[in-house]
Amino acid sequence: MNRNVEQSFGEFIASKREEKKITLREMARLLKITPPYLSDIEKDRRNSPDKDKLDEIAAILSLSEEECSYMYDLAGKKRNSISPDLPEYIMERDYVRVALRKAIDLDVGEDEWKKFIEELEDRKG
């Protein structure tokens, strides 16, 4: 997935919906929202929906894991907050909060985070 060209949340949802050849009305019906509300979301006139609705969108559009993460990131940016799939994970694990605060205290940079991510990916094998 090309993340160099950043889309807005609404652009991403609209493009994925169109790729799947799902009409705006049909998508709205499946999500149990009104077509004008979905149109406003796609045109970035409204904030991204909550996590439950995002999960429904991901299922309807058959998003890959990477696409789903990208959608969550765009939704968080739209709301100027953390990606909606992360707060529960962070709050349920003390060690994650400790690690994030330690990274802040030590002013951990991008290269160090990339190295850490690579180490985690190496574990997947």
Buried (B, 14 or more C-beta within 10 A) or exposed (E): EEEEEEBBBBBBBBEBBEEEEBEBEBBBBBBEBEBEBBBBBBEBEBBBBEBEBBBBBBEBBEBEEEBBBBBBBBBBBBBEEEBBBBEEEEEEEEEEEEBEEEBEEEEBEEEEEEEEEEEEEEEEE
